[in-house]
C-alpha cells in the first residue's frame, strides 16, 4: 500500500485522501505535540487498520496497531494511550469492552469508536459509556485527520489544565492552604495583590458580585499572613438585625437586655490577634459604623450595656461588599471615614463572565471534588467534553463561581461513571431575574427606542460580548483572537478601544 494511503471502508473500497481537499490541521497542532501523543488503533480489518496508521504516522503521530480485541484489552490495562481508535464490532472481545476497560484504567484517555453499522442506539450507548466521538465507516483520510486533530487538541487542553493546576497549587503554597484556581489576567492580578498584601496588617476591602469568591480571598489573605496561627472570624452584616449584630460584634454585659444572663465577649474580642472578616459591610447601620470606627482608631472595645472599656484588641480587618462603596458614601449609607479606614488596599474580583478561560479549570476541579464526595471509591470520574465546555462558556453566570459550583455538583450527582458530559447533560435553571423579553428574545426596553438607536445599542452589546468571549477563547493572545475572528489585528484593536478594553488588562499578549 502507498504511504499516501487511502483509508478503506469495511467494504474494501478505497477512499483516497485526494478525494477531497488536502487535509489541513484546523487546530494547528505542532509537530512536537503530535510526536508526544500516543495513539492506539484496534481493528480486525488489516487493510483499514494499516491505512489509518499510515495516514496518522505521516502526520507525525506515534501510532500502535492491534488486530485482536483480547490483545488490545490486555494492552490498555497495562499501558496508557492518549487516544484510542477502536472498531465497535469485533469478536470475541467487542470494542465496547475495550472502551470500558480503557476508561476504567485511564480515565483521561480519549476513545473514538469506529462502526460500519452506525445507529442512534449504538452511538448513544458508546457515548454514554464514555466514548469521546464515533467515526462511521467508510470514511476518508480527511475525515480521520480532522477528528484526530480535534481529539489531539482536547488532549492538549487537558494537559495544560492539569499543568496549570499543579503550578497554581505550588504558587499558593502548602496543600492545607486556600487554593485559588484561575488563569485569567484579571483574576491573577487580584490574587497577586492579595498575596502581596497578606504579609502586612493593612485593612483590605474586597469588591465583587455575589458568588465571585470574596470570602475565599479573605481566607487566602489570612492564611498567608503572620496571623495565620490565629483564627479568621467571619460575620455577615446583612444577615442580622442591628441590635443582634451589635451584640455579636461587641459582646454584652449581664443584664444589658432581656435574656442577657451573663457577660459575653463579642467577635472583636474573639478575633484578637487574628482577622475579622466583615461580609456585606455596606449593610451595616450608621450608628454601628461609628462604633466600629472607634475600634479601628484605637482598638478599644466597649460591650453593649457597659460604661467602661472592656478590652483592647489587635485585629486585622478584611471587609467585602457587592456594592460600589463610593456610591454608598454618596447615598449616605456608608461613612466616608470608615471607608478610608477599611479600604487601605482595594481588591476587585471579576465576575465569571469576564474570566471565561477559567471555566474549564473550575468545572473540572468541582467535578473531581464532588465526585469524590458523592460517589463510591473507584468509580471513574466523568469527563466534560469540549462541546460542554463551550456551552458552559456561553452561559451568563449571574451567580458567578457559586452558580457554576452548584451546576457541576448536580452533574456529579446525576452523571454515569466515566461518562463524557455533553451540553444536554448540563442542568439549566429558569432565570427569574433576567430582563423581560419579547417573543423574538429582544429586551422589551429596546423595543421602545427608535429603530436606529435600538440597532446601535444591540450592535454595541453584541460587539462587547463577542470581544469578551473571543479574547477569553484566545487565552488573551491578540494575534490568535484576530485569527479566530477572521479580522486583522488593527480592526480588533479598534473594536477594543471603542468598547473600553485595554490591552494591558489581558497580559499584553500580542504575537505568538
VOSE-934996 format. One record per residue (C-alpha): residue in one letter; residue number from 1; x, y, z. Coordinates in nm, 4 decimals. Layout:
VOSE-934996
R  gupa  mivo         X         Y         Z
R     a   NUM         X         Y         Z
...
This chain:
VOSE-934996
R  gupa  mivo         X         Y         Z
R     x     1    0.0000    0.0000    0.0000
R     x     2    0.1276    0.3531   -0.0818
R     x     3    0.2273    0.5701    0.2100
R     x     4   -0.0007    0.8440    0.0829
R     x     5   -0.2537    0.5829    0.1758
R     x     6   -0.6170    0.5739    0.1364
R     x     7   -0.8375    0.4907    0.4298
R     x     8   -1.0549    0.1912    0.3489
R     x     9   -1.4202    0.1359    0.4249
R     x    10   -1.5164   -0.2060    0.5550
R     x    11   -1.6496   -0.2931    0.2095
R     x    12   -1.2866   -0.2890    0.0923
R     x    13   -1.3401    0.0116   -0.1382
R     x    14   -1.0605    0.2697   -0.1240
R     x    15   -1.1438    0.6294   -0.0293
R     x    16   -0.8330    0.8192   -0.1308
R     x    17   -0.7190    1.1196    0.0646
R     x    18   -0.7240    1.3125   -0.2606
R     x    19   -1.0996    1.2626   -0.2989
R     x    20   -1.1450    1.5872   -0.1113
R     x    21   -0.9375    1.8922   -0.0365
R     x    22   -0.5983    1.8068    0.1105
R     x    23   -0.6417    1.7732    0.4843
R     x    24   -0.5278    2.0626    0.6928
R     x    25   -0.4883    2.0670    1.0666
R     x    26   -0.7575    2.3178    1.1640
R     x    27   -0.6381    2.3380    1.5239
R     x    28   -0.2699    2.3965    1.4444
R     x    29   -0.1271    2.1054    1.6420
R     x    30    0.2518    2.1378    1.6314
R     x    31    0.4753    1.8530    1.5126
R     x    32    0.6334    1.8378    1.8583
R     x    33    0.2950    1.7861    2.0249
R     x    34    0.1882    1.5266    1.7674
R     x    35    0.5009    1.3214    1.8273
R     x    36    0.4337    1.3297    2.2026
R     x    37    0.0851    1.1813    2.1619
R     x    38    0.0402    0.8044    2.1757
R     x    39   -0.2378    0.6571    1.9591
R     x    40   -0.3705    0.3007    1.9536
R     x    41   -0.5717    0.1693    1.6571
R     x    42   -0.7672   -0.1540    1.7136
R     x    43   -0.9481   -0.3139    1.4168
R     x    44   -0.9615   -0.6696    1.2848
R     x    45   -0.9640   -0.5333    0.9259
R     x    46   -0.5921   -0.5255    0.8461
R     x    47   -0.6233   -0.3029    0.5368
R     x    48   -0.8220   -0.0361    0.7201
R     x    49   -0.6029   -0.0597    1.0304
R     x    50   -0.2803   -0.0123    0.8352
R     x    51   -0.4362    0.2593    0.6178
R     x    52   -0.5341    0.4630    0.9245
R     x    53   -0.1915    0.4123    1.0791
R     x    54   -0.0151    0.5225    0.7595
R     x    55   -0.2137    0.8466    0.7338
R     x    56   -0.1617    0.9353    1.1001
R     x    57    0.2074    0.8410    1.1025
R     x    58    0.2615    1.0671    0.8027
R     x    59    0.1027    1.3435    1.0111
R     x    60    0.3638    1.2799    1.2804
R     x    61    0.1668    1.0850    1.5395
R     x    62    0.3119    0.7978    1.7429
R     x    63    0.0845    0.5068    1.6400
R     x    64    0.0451    0.1481    1.7668
R     x    65   -0.1866   -0.1000    1.5903
R     x    66   -0.3547   -0.4233    1.7015
R     x    67   -0.5871   -0.6597    1.5184
R     x    68   -0.7171   -0.8668    1.8108
R     x    69   -0.9554   -0.7415    2.0755
R     x    70   -0.8163   -0.9663    2.3514
R     x    71   -0.4633   -0.8319    2.2916
R     x    72   -0.5964   -0.4752    2.2980
R     x    73   -0.7831   -0.5450    2.6247
R     x    74   -0.4609   -0.6574    2.7882
R     x    75   -0.2577   -0.3676    2.6470
R     x    76   -0.4917   -0.0836    2.7517
R     x    77   -0.4908   -0.2154    3.1072
R     x    78   -0.1096   -0.2080    3.1195
R     x    79   -0.0275    0.0994    2.9136
R     x    80   -0.1797    0.4435    2.8915
R     x    81   -0.2599    0.5889    2.5470
R     x    82   -0.3700    0.9460    2.4800
R     x    83   -0.6130    0.8437    2.2043
R     x    84   -0.7634    0.5015    2.1269
R     x    85   -0.9389    0.4379    1.7931
R     x    86   -1.1323    0.1110    1.8190
R     x    87   -1.3756   -0.0806    1.5979
R     x    88   -1.7045   -0.1331    1.7791
R     x    89   -1.7887   -0.4725    1.6275
R     x    90   -1.5156   -0.7329    1.6858
R     x    91   -1.5177   -1.0864    1.8215
R     x    92   -1.4664   -1.2403    2.0684
R     x    93   -1.3858   -0.9100    2.2501
R     x    94   -1.6010   -0.6184    2.1366
R     x    95   -1.4972   -0.2565    2.1032
R     x    96   -1.7390   -0.1673    2.3834
R     x    97   -1.5442   -0.3917    2.6237
R     x    98   -1.2178   -0.2241    2.5166
R     x    99   -1.3786    0.1179    2.5609
R     x   100   -1.4887    0.0416    2.9162
R     x   101   -1.1561   -0.1225    3.0107
R     x   102   -0.9593    0.1729    2.8735
R     x   103   -1.1551    0.4351    3.0678
R     x   104   -1.1563    0.2206    3.3810
R     x   105   -0.7757    0.2049    3.3758
R     x   106   -0.7055    0.5564    3.2407
R     x   107   -0.9988    0.7964    3.2652
R     x   108   -0.8110    1.0740    3.0793
R     x   109   -0.7768    0.8670    2.7588
R     x   110   -0.9881    0.9793    2.4630
R     x   111   -1.1641    0.6853    2.2954
R     x   112   -1.3108    0.7135    1.9451
R     x   113   -1.5207    0.4194    1.8236
R     x   114   -1.5453    0.3151    1.4562
R     x   115   -1.8507    0.1354    1.3250
R     x   116   -1.9670    0.0076    0.9902
R     x   117   -2.3259   -0.0156    1.1176
R     x   118   -2.3914    0.3244    1.2724
R     x   119   -2.7230    0.3683    1.4511
R     x   120   -2.8640    0.6095    1.7039
R     x   121   -2.8854    0.3337    1.9677
R     x   122   -2.5251    0.2139    1.9369
R     x   123   -2.3925    0.5707    1.9145
R     x   124   -2.5731    0.6802    2.2304
R     x   125   -2.4645    0.3634    2.4113
R     x   126   -2.0999    0.4269    2.3197
R     x   127   -2.1160    0.7956    2.4180
R     x   128   -2.2827    0.7095    2.7490
R     x   129   -2.0082    0.4549    2.8156
R     x   130   -1.7559    0.7383    2.7796
R     x   131   -1.6618    0.7427    2.4095
R     x   132   -1.5409    1.0866    2.3013
R     x   133   -1.6857    1.0519    1.9498
R     x   134   -1.7646    0.7904    1.6879
R     x   135   -1.6485    0.7505    1.3273
R     x   136   -1.8899    0.5806    1.0800
R     x   137   -1.7327    0.3626    0.8100
R     x   138   -1.6391    0.4163    0.5334
R     x   139   -1.4548    0.7412    0.5993
R     x   140   -1.1942    0.9488    0.4168
R     x   141   -0.8425    1.0353    0.5233
R     x   142   -0.9539    1.3966    0.5637
R     x   143   -1.2347    1.2956    0.7990
R     x   144   -0.9920    1.0866    1.0055
R     x   145   -0.7324    1.3650    1.0221
R     x   146   -0.9840    1.6281    1.1277
R     x   147   -1.1310    1.4050    1.4002
R     x   148   -0.7912    1.3049    1.5397
R     x   149   -0.6857    1.6717    1.5204
R     x   150   -0.9837    1.7661    1.7392
R     x   151   -0.9064    1.4834    1.9809
R     x   152   -0.5410    1.5917    1.9970
R     x   153   -0.6489    1.9445    2.0787
R     x   154   -0.8657    1.8097    2.3630
R     x   155   -0.5634    1.6180    2.4977
R     x   156   -0.3548    1.9369    2.4823
R     x   157   -0.6190    2.1348    2.6722
R     x   158   -0.6411    1.8633    2.9396
R     x   159   -0.2614    1.8626    2.9760
R     x   160   -0.2482    2.2407    3.0050
R     x   161   -0.5289    2.2400    3.2615
R     x   162   -0.3505    1.9750    3.4687
R     x   163   -0.0168    2.1598    3.4461
R     x   164   -0.1799    2.4908    3.5393
R     x   165   -0.3492    2.3310    3.8385
R     x   166   -0.0166    2.1896    3.9593
R     x   167    0.1506    2.5265    3.9025
R     x   168   -0.1234    2.7121    4.0902
R     x   169   -0.1029    2.4679    4.3800
R     x   170    0.2716    2.5337    4.4008
R     x   171    0.2176    2.9099    4.3798
R     x   172   -0.0445    2.9029    4.6522
R     x   173    0.1823    2.7300    4.8988
R     x   174    0.1088    2.4300    5.1165
R     x   175   -0.1789    2.1983    5.0349
R     x   176   -0.3509    2.2861    5.3621
R     x   177   -0.3878    2.6467    5.2496
R     x   178   -0.6594    2.8004    5.0339
R     x   179   -0.6178    2.7261    4.6617
R     x   180   -0.7391    2.9922    4.4183
R     x   181   -0.7913    2.8463    4.0720
R     x   182   -0.7856    3.0722    3.7688
R     x   183   -0.5583    3.1806    3.4854
R     x   184   -0.7408    3.4881    3.3525
R     x   185   -0.5293    3.8054    3.3804
R     x   186   -0.7892    3.9980    3.5854
R     x   187   -0.8242    3.7155    3.8394
R     x   188   -0.4490    3.6502    3.8669
R     x   189   -0.3971    4.0245    3.9195
R     x   190   -0.6394    4.0138    4.2155
R     x   191   -0.4695    3.7033    4.3589
R     x   192   -0.1246    3.8575    4.3249
R     x   193   -0.2434    4.1719    4.5039
R     x   194   -0.3918    3.9534    4.7809
R     x   195   -0.0605    3.7691    4.8124
R     x   196    0.1392    4.0930    4.8369
R     x   197   -0.0872    4.2492    5.0994
R     x   198   -0.1212    3.9289    5.3046
R     x   199    0.2098    3.9730    5.4886
R     x   200    0.1070    4.3187    5.6135
R     x   201   -0.1599    4.4249    5.8629
R     x   202   -0.3253    4.6651    5.6160
R     x   203   -0.7054    4.6658    5.6015
R     x   204   -0.8362    4.5153    5.2776
R     x   205   -1.1694    4.5745    5.1068
R     x   206   -1.2754    4.3075    4.8550
R     x   207   -1.5305    4.4154    4.5950
R     x   208   -1.7194    4.1953    4.3530
R     x   209   -2.0556    4.0497    4.2617
R     x   210   -2.2158    3.7838    4.4769
R     x   211   -2.0589    3.4430    4.4210
R     x   212   -1.7218    3.5652    4.2914
R     x   213   -1.5287    3.4259    4.5903
R     x   214   -1.4767    3.7260    4.8178
R     x   215   -1.4690    3.5183    5.1371
R     x   216   -1.2239    3.2761    4.9765
R     x   217   -0.9881    3.5668    4.9018
R     x   218   -1.0251    3.6841    5.2628
R     x   219   -0.9302    3.3367    5.3910
R     x   220   -0.6386    3.3263    5.1456
R     x   221   -0.5056    3.6586    5.2801
R     x   222   -0.5391    3.5425    5.6407
R     x   223   -0.3766    3.2041    5.5842
R     x   224   -0.0784    3.3679    5.4126
R     x   225   -0.0380    3.6293    5.6860
R     x   226    0.1612    3.6386    6.0081
R     x   227   -0.1732    3.5915    6.1862
R     x   228   -0.2352    3.2512    6.0248
R     x   229   -0.1870    3.0675    6.3564
R     x   230   -0.4879    3.2560    6.4986
R     x   231   -0.8433    3.2373    6.3658
R     x   232   -1.0267    3.4334    6.0996
R     x   233   -1.3715    3.5295    6.2333
R     x   234   -1.6420    3.5969    5.9694
R     x   235   -1.9668    3.7860    6.0184
R     x   236   -2.2323    3.8709    5.7611
R     x   237   -2.3539    4.2236    5.8301
R     x   238   -2.6654    4.1714    5.6167
R     x   239   -2.7800    3.8555    5.7950
R     x   240   -2.8516    4.0020    6.1409
R     x   241   -3.0777    4.2837    6.2658
R     x   242   -2.8969    4.5875    6.4055
R     x   243   -2.9350    4.5013    6.7762
R     x   244   -2.8175    4.1432    6.7361
R     x   245   -2.5312    4.2464    6.5057
R     x   246   -2.4087    4.4937    6.7682
R     x   247   -2.4190    4.2275    7.0394
R     x   248   -2.2385    3.9770    6.8165
R     x   249   -1.9642    4.2227    6.7228
R     x   250   -1.9038    4.3974    7.0542
R     x   251   -2.0410    4.1493    7.3106
R     x   252   -2.2620    4.2492    7.6036
R     x   253   -2.2734    4.2836    7.9792
R     x   254   -2.5026    4.0776    8.2008
R     x   255   -2.8433    4.2484    8.2230
R     x   256   -2.7830    4.4694    7.9180
R     x   257   -3.1095    4.3476    7.7673
R     x   258   -3.3714    4.0782    7.8246
R     x   259   -3.2049    3.7396    7.8047
R     x   260   -2.8532    3.8704    7.8728
R     x   261   -2.7994    3.6472    8.1762
R     x   262   -2.4181    3.6547    8.1607
R     x   263   -2.1271    3.8548    8.0261
R     x   264   -2.0470    3.7623    7.6682
R     x   265   -1.7400    3.8633    7.4642
R     x   266   -1.8062    3.9763    7.1081
R     x   267   -1.6447    3.8643    6.7852
R     x   268   -1.3974    4.1537    6.8011
R     x   269   -1.2534    4.0097    7.1222
R     x   270   -1.2621    3.6541    6.9843
R     x   271   -1.0689    3.7726    6.6766
R     x   272   -0.7979    3.9379    6.8889
R     x   273   -0.4618    3.8578    6.7315
R     x   274   -0.6331    3.7294    6.4183
R     x   275   -0.8593    3.8591    6.1415
R     x   276   -1.2194    3.9832    6.1399
R     x   277   -1.3986    3.9417    5.8065
R     x   278   -1.6903    4.1828    5.7647
R     x   279   -1.9008    4.0483    5.4786
R     x   280   -2.1546    4.2826    5.3140
R     x   281   -2.0150    4.5776    5.5078
R     x   282   -2.2388    4.8334    5.3345
R     x   283   -2.5461    4.6758    5.5017
R     x   284   -2.4272    4.7855    5.8485
R     x   285   -2.6247    5.0688    6.0087
R     x   286   -2.4620    5.4124    6.0525
R     x   287   -2.4624    5.4006    6.4375
R     x   288   -2.2788    5.0678    6.4300
R     x   289   -2.0360    5.2057    6.1715
R     x   290   -1.9498    5.4880    6.4112
R     x   291   -1.8875    5.2415    6.6945
R     x   292   -1.6726    5.0220    6.4685
R     x   293   -1.4689    5.3258    6.3642
R     x   294   -1.3662    5.3727    6.7280
R     x   295   -1.2229    5.0214    6.7354
R     x   296   -1.0332    5.0879    6.4142
R     x   297   -0.8869    5.4076    6.5564
R     x   298   -0.7706    5.2943    6.8995
R     x   299   -0.8534    4.9227    6.9355
R     x   300   -1.0884    4.9834    7.2297
R     x   301   -1.3976    4.7623    7.2635
R     x   302   -1.6946    4.8560    7.4799
R     x   303   -1.9603    4.5884    7.5192
R     x   304   -2.3333    4.6578    7.4948
R     x   305   -2.4574    4.7784    7.8355
R     x   306   -2.1077    4.8661    7.9589
R     x   307   -1.9918    5.2107    8.0714
R     x   308   -1.6247    5.1283    8.0691
R     x   309   -1.3518    4.9995    7.8433
R     x   310   -1.3845    4.6208    7.8331
R     x   311   -1.0939    4.5222    7.6106
R     x   312   -0.8193    4.6462    7.3838
R     x   313   -0.7882    4.4311    7.0719
R     x   314   -0.5370    4.3834    6.7932
R     x   315   -0.7447    4.2823    6.4892
R     x   316   -0.6771    4.2827    6.1165
R     x   317   -0.9871    4.3927    5.9227
R     x   318   -1.0920    4.2489    5.5879
R     x   319   -1.4262    4.3658    5.4514
R     x   320   -1.6282    4.2744    5.1446
R     x   321   -1.9179    4.4215    4.9500
R     x   322   -2.1094    4.3556    4.6292
R     x   323   -2.1937    4.7262    4.6001
R     x   324   -1.9918    5.0273    4.4879
R     x   325   -1.8590    5.1786    4.8156
R     x   326   -1.8262    5.5260    4.6612
R     x   327   -2.1947    5.5196    4.5630
R     x   328   -2.2872    5.4119    4.9163
R     x   329   -2.0932    5.7093    5.0555
R     x   330   -2.2727    5.9422    4.8117
R     x   331   -2.6099    5.7985    4.9196
R     x   332   -2.5214    5.8406    5.2880
R     x   333   -2.5372    5.4693    5.3758
R     x   334   -2.1615    5.4320    5.4348
R     x   335   -1.9411    5.6634    5.6411
R     x   336   -1.6613    5.8124    5.4335
R     x   337   -1.4110    5.7997    5.7216
R     x   338   -1.4896    5.4308    5.7776
R     x   339   -1.4413    5.3612    5.4070
R     x   340   -1.0952    5.5182    5.4136
R     x   341   -1.0015    5.3118    5.7173
R     x   342   -1.1199    4.9812    5.5718
R     x   343   -1.0193    5.0363    5.2093
R     x   344   -0.6461    5.0789    5.2554
R     x   345   -0.5959    4.8149    4.9854
R     x   346   -0.8928    4.7548    4.7495
R     x   347   -0.9162    4.4247    4.5616
R     x   348   -1.1722    4.3872    4.2850
R     x   349   -1.2790    4.0377    4.1787
R     x   350   -1.4019    3.9954    3.8196
R     x   351   -1.7346    3.8213    3.7526
R     x   352   -1.7167    3.4757    3.5941
R     x   353   -1.8405    3.6096    3.2588
R     x   354   -1.5187    3.8164    3.2453
R     x   355   -1.2944    3.5145    3.3077
R     x   356   -1.4270    3.2556    3.0621
R     x   357   -1.0852    3.0932    3.0231
R     x   358   -1.1133    2.9805    3.3875
R     x   359   -1.4351    2.7843    3.3348
R     x   360   -1.2725    2.4527    3.2215
R     x   361   -1.0286    2.4629    3.5149
R     x   362   -1.3011    2.5404    3.7702
R     x   363   -1.5537    2.2946    3.6257
R     x   364   -1.3070    2.0044    3.6260
R     x   365   -1.1924    2.0926    3.9795
R     x   366   -1.5515    2.0983    4.1095
R     x   367   -1.6397    1.7763    3.9232
R     x   368   -1.3470    1.5887    4.0788
R     x   369   -1.4250    1.7306    4.4239
R     x   370   -1.7973    1.6476    4.4216
R     x   371   -1.7470    1.3096    4.2535
R     x   372   -1.5215    1.2059    4.5406
R     x   373   -1.7763    1.3398    4.7909
R     x   374   -2.0896    1.1769    4.6451
R     x   375   -1.9622    0.8572    4.4806
R     x   376   -1.8053    0.5304    4.5842
R     x   377   -1.4248    0.4998    4.5659
R     x   378   -1.3034    0.3584    4.2355
R     x   379   -1.5899    0.4860    4.0181
R     x   380   -1.4481    0.6521    3.7042
R     x   381   -1.4922    1.0306    3.7104
R     x   382   -1.6934    1.1685    3.4148
R     x   383   -1.5201    1.3886    3.1581
R     x   384   -1.6502    1.7284    3.0484
R     x   385   -1.6402    1.7333    2.6680
R     x   386   -1.5278    2.0297    2.4586
R     x   387   -1.8873    2.0850    2.3490
R     x   388   -1.9994    2.1019    2.7135
R     x   389   -1.7167    2.3460    2.7967
R     x   390   -1.8241    2.5702    2.5076
R     x   391   -2.1809    2.5550    2.6369
R     x   392   -2.0687    2.6470    2.9895
R     x   393   -1.8783    2.9438    2.8466
R     x   394   -2.1937    3.0650    2.6729
R     x   395   -2.3974    3.0872    2.9952
R     x   396   -2.4464    3.4281    3.1669
R     x   397   -2.3474    3.3004    3.5167
R     x   398   -2.5255    3.5709    3.7124
R     x   399   -2.4462    3.3691    4.0250
R     x   400   -2.0792    3.3537    3.9213
R     x   401   -1.8490    3.0799    4.0559
R     x   402   -2.1026    2.9787    4.3207
R     x   403   -2.3595    2.9068    4.0471
R     x   404   -2.1049    2.7081    3.8419
R     x   405   -2.0179    2.5065    4.1522
R     x   406   -2.3855    2.4260    4.2088
R     x   407   -2.4360    2.3194    3.8453
R     x   408   -2.1300    2.0936    3.8484
R     x   409   -2.2327    1.9358    4.1795
R     x   410   -2.5655    1.8403    4.0202
R     x   411   -2.3705    1.6936    3.7272
R     x   412   -2.1628    1.4863    3.9692
R     x   413   -2.4773    1.3530    4.1353
R     x   414   -2.6536    1.2578    3.8106
R     x   415   -2.3711    1.1549    3.5729
R     x   416   -2.2756    0.7953    3.4983
R     x   417   -1.9197    0.6773    3.5834
R     x   418   -1.6783    0.7563    3.3004
R     x   419   -1.9455    0.9455    3.1066
R     x   420   -1.8481    1.2123    2.8556
R     x   421   -2.0590    1.5073    2.9732
R     x   422   -2.2426    1.6670    2.6795
R     x   423   -2.4205    2.0082    2.6621
R     x   424   -2.7598    1.8402    2.7097
R     x   425   -2.6382    1.6966    3.0407
R     x   426   -2.5752    2.0420    3.1894
R     x   427   -2.8674    2.1428    3.4162
R     x   428   -3.0406    2.4706    3.3342
R     x   429   -3.2431    2.6884    3.5656
R     x   430   -3.5205    2.9379    3.4948
R     x   431   -3.3622    3.2806    3.5142
R     x   432   -3.6135    3.4698    3.7232
R     x   433   -3.4013    3.7872    3.7308
R     x   434   -3.3491    3.8063    3.3547
R     x   435   -3.4817    4.1177    3.1834
R     x   436   -3.8292    4.0772    3.0265
R     x   437   -3.8056    3.9913    2.6575
R     x   438   -4.0278    3.9867    2.3526
R     x   439   -4.1141    3.6685    2.1635
R     x   440   -3.8035    3.7309    1.9496
R     x   441   -3.5799    3.7274    2.2573
R     x   442   -3.5073    4.1032    2.2453
R     x   443   -3.5380    4.3051    2.5712
R     x   444   -3.8698    4.4899    2.5895
R     x   445   -3.6873    4.8162    2.6743
R     x   446   -3.5102    4.8061    2.3368
R     x   447   -3.8412    4.7948    2.1519
R     x   448   -3.9414    5.1351    2.2898
R     x   449   -3.6411    5.3049    2.1272
R     x   450   -3.6233    5.4469    1.7771
R     x   451   -3.5078    5.1978    1.5134
R     x   452   -3.1609    5.3455    1.4641
R     x   453   -3.0943    5.3895    1.8372
R     x   454   -3.2171    5.0366    1.9172
R     x   455   -2.9999    4.8924    1.6399
R     x   456   -2.6980    5.0870    1.7625
R     x   457   -2.7449    4.9601    2.1186
R     x   458   -2.7891    4.5973    2.0114
R     x   459   -2.4830    4.6059    1.7832
R     x   460   -2.2724    4.7617    2.0598
R     x   461   -2.3921    4.4966    2.3069
R     x   462   -2.3113    4.2187    2.0585
R     x   463   -1.9647    4.3560    1.9828
R     x   464   -1.8746    4.3880    2.3506
R     x   465   -1.9944    4.0375    2.4393
R     x   466   -1.8266    3.8907    2.1309
R     x   467   -1.4948    4.0576    2.2182
R     x   468   -1.5127    3.9332    2.5783
R     x   469   -1.5619    3.5707    2.4748
R     x   470   -1.3219    3.5958    2.1791
R     x   471   -1.0318    3.7183    2.3939
R     x   472   -1.1061    3.4501    2.6540
R     x   473   -1.1070    3.1767    2.3853
R     x   474   -0.7737    3.3052    2.2549
R     x   475   -0.6160    3.2998    2.6018
R     x   476   -0.5676    3.6804    2.5789
R     x   477   -0.3397    3.6405    2.2751
R     x   478   -0.4371    3.9195    2.0349
R     x   479   -0.2904    3.7561    1.7230
R     x   480   -0.4828    3.4364    1.7915
R     x   481   -0.8017    3.6341    1.8688
R     x   482   -0.7767    3.8143    1.5340
R     x   483   -0.7338    3.4820    1.3524
R     x   484   -1.0305    3.3246    1.5313
R     x   485   -1.2492    3.6221    1.4349
R     x   486   -1.1113    3.6318    1.0783
R     x   487   -1.0218    4.0007    1.1109
R     x   488   -0.6874    4.1814    1.1146
R     x   489   -0.5337    4.2979    1.4397
R     x   490   -0.5853    4.6660    1.3535
R     x   491   -0.9608    4.6085    1.3338
R     x   492   -0.9506    4.4080    1.6586
R     x   493   -0.7639    4.6870    1.8421
R     x   494   -1.0066    4.9451    1.7048
R     x   495   -1.3033    4.7459    1.8384
R     x   496   -1.1331    4.7005    2.1755
R     x   497   -1.0673    5.0737    2.2034
R     x   498   -1.4273    5.1503    2.1039
R     x   499   -1.5649    4.9393    2.3892
R     x   500   -1.3120    5.0380    2.6545
R     x   501   -1.0950    4.7237    2.6519
R     x   502   -0.7340    4.7963    2.7497
R     x   503   -0.4617    4.5701    2.6126
R     x   504   -0.2786    4.5644    2.9470
R     x   505   -0.5871    4.4022    3.1051
R     x   506   -0.5129    4.0897    2.9054
R     x   507   -0.1486    4.0402    2.9931
R     x   508   -0.0210    4.2329    2.6896
R     x   509   -0.0199    3.9196    2.4733
R     x   510    0.0475    4.0043    2.1097
R     x   511    0.2224    3.7926    1.8507
R     x   512    0.2576    3.4228    1.9220
